[in-house]
Amino acid sequence: MVGRLTAGLSKEEKSWILYDWASQGFVMIVMTVIFSMYFMESAADALLEQAAASASVCEVLYEAFCEDVAEVAARARASALMGMGNTIITVIVGVMAPVLGTLSGYKGTKKLIFTFLAYMGIIGTIGLAIVPEHLWWLLMVIFIVASVGFSGSNKIYDAFLVDVSPKENMNKVSTLGFGFAYVGGALPFILSIPFVFWASLETSGMQLVTAYRISFWFAALWWIGFSIPMFKNVKQQIGVDKEVHYVRKSFIRVWTTFLDIKNHKPVLLFLVAFFLYSDGIGTVIRMAIPYGTAIGLTQMNLMMVLLVTQFVAFPCAIIYGKMADRVGAKKVLYFGIFTYVIICSIALLMHPDRNPLFLSIMFWSLAMLVGTAQGGMQALSRSYFGRIIPKEKSNEYFGFYNIFGRFASVIGTSFYTGVVFLTDRPHHGIAVVVVVFIAAAIVFKYVPDDRKYVVEQEATN
């Protein structure tokens, strides 16, 4: 099956796809599932201890945090802290992205920057396996460092698409990357599940913390092992010659690239729409586990839901690519946006006080719907952008693509954090995400059809 899917692709294209496979163990284990559970436990315990300490001083505070109320409030606030951490990551990488784009546009720099950031993420992942569990604040700091490394390297990785693939292959290569990424993310996660399950049994003798740390080691080793073909075979093909003070001048090029994009209306419109719907997608991805934990779902339930989602997402990402080849990426992306509007609208009904069985069924259903759209939308966004931009300016343009992508989720996670802190009701924080997706659909209406646009540009040139 793999041979049939990758038939006709070059060694460089296959190596590029394999990096998606390699790095997604980090996404599944650290960014999405296991670290979220680990941090939620660590932070919630600390908040409960803080409430208990306050109760010895002030009885009123104790009553506000006693028994079940204290546990619910602590979980909700721990999810808000997770949202705050994700917002910090978004801002850091968003600020870095355009500078990384212009710097990587110089010959000989793209691979160097990519390698540095990838190893920063890998070493940070190992760090999560070493830090004591009661230091929740240090866990968050290392999580931010590792996530910045992962996200930064992935932004450079996206820009390598134009180095390894011609325009006519980009939809296929990009969707294959995301498709294989879901399987690549699922496998180290599957290796982790028996340890977490065993540790959750009272008779096992293994602590959950130990199982979590083993999972982080799986993510790091998987990442570095399957990245070798990317490090070895993929080279920068497109770039400009280095000039005197090229680092300083790269900051100037950020501004000139911005002005160029501003005058390139189709690219600008797409980036605005991309920012909006990526914000919604990013919020859903990052807050799935904290949200599920906050409404009272069990750890094993959450882990199994997200594991099954990976296997739903793999064929759906491939299907999105095939649909784009038939009807164009724009129509398929539109379909994905409205899928997310439905998902988030239904999530508004998931009040923490509702029947646990109802909440579990609803979470499973929504997760499957997310799986049908998530990978395909991300893959087609990447290939759509690669097809409509000038190839000789791909690094600089992808820098801005990445800043719009990285600042995505800053609206959703920020509002989620604020609303939950104010109300202690996690489902209320979802409301803004619905608005964001609707706004994305309105802007996306004015984005050109990619197939017609490419033909017109080639005829002009």
GIMOPE-V851262 format. One line per field, one symbol per residue. phi: phi as a letter, one per 30 degrees, with the letter a starting at -180 (. if undefined). psi: psi as a letter, one per 30 degrees, with the letter a starting at -180 (. if undefined). burial: + if it has 24 or more other C-alpha atoms within 12 Angstrom, else -. A space follows every 10 residues. Layout:
phi=???
psi=???
burial=???
This chain:
phi=.ddddceidd ddddddddde eddddddddc dccddedede dddddddddd ddddddcbdd ddddcdhddd dddddddddd ddddddddde ddddddeddd ddddddeice dddededddd ddddddeddc dedddddded ddeddddddd ddddddeedd eddcbdedcd edddddeddd dddddddddd ddeedddddd ddcdicdeed dddddddedd dddddddeed ddccbdccac ddbdhddddd dddedddedd dedceedddd dddeeddded ddddddcede ddddcjdddd ddddeddded dddeddddde ddddddcjde dddeeddddd ededdddddd deddeedddd dddeddddde ddcedddddd dddedddccd ddcddddddd edddddddjd dddddeeddd ddchbddddd eddedddddd ddddecdddd dddddddddd d
psi=eeeeegkfkl eeeeeeefee eeffeeeeee fedeeeeeee eeeeeeeeee eeeeefejee eeefglbeee eeeeeeeeee eeeeeeeeee eeeeeeeeee eeeffkkffe eeeeeeeeee eeeeeeeffe kkffieeeee eeeeeeeeee eeefeeeeff efffkleffe eeeeeeeeef eeeeeeefee eeeeeeeeff kfgefkkeee eeeeeeeeee eeeeeffeee eefklkfkll kklkhfeefe eefeeeeeee eefieeeeee eeeeeefeee eeeeeegeee eeeeggklee eeeeefeeee feeeeeeeee eeeefefkee eeeeeeefee eeeeeefffi kfflkeeeee eeeeeeeeee efeeeeeeee eeeeeffflk efgeeeefee eeeeeefkfe eeeeeeeeee eefgjeffff efeeeeeeee eeefegklke eeeeeeeeee .
burial=-----+--+- -+++++++++ ++++++++++ ++++++++++ ++++++++-- ++-------- ----+----+ ++++++++++ ++++++++++ ++++++++++ ++++++--++ ++++++++++ +++++++++- +-+--++-++ ++++++++++ ++++++++++ +++++-++++ ++++++++++ ++++++++++ +++-+++-+- -------+++ ++++++++++ ++++-++-++ +-++++++++ ---------+ +-++--++-- +----+++++ ++++++++++ ++++++++++ ++++++++++ ++++++++++ ++++++++++ +++++--+++ ++++++++++ ++++++++++ ++------++ -+++++++++ ++++++++++ ++++++++++ +-++++++++ ++++++++++ ++++++++++ +--+++++++ ++++++++++ +-++--++++ +--+------ -
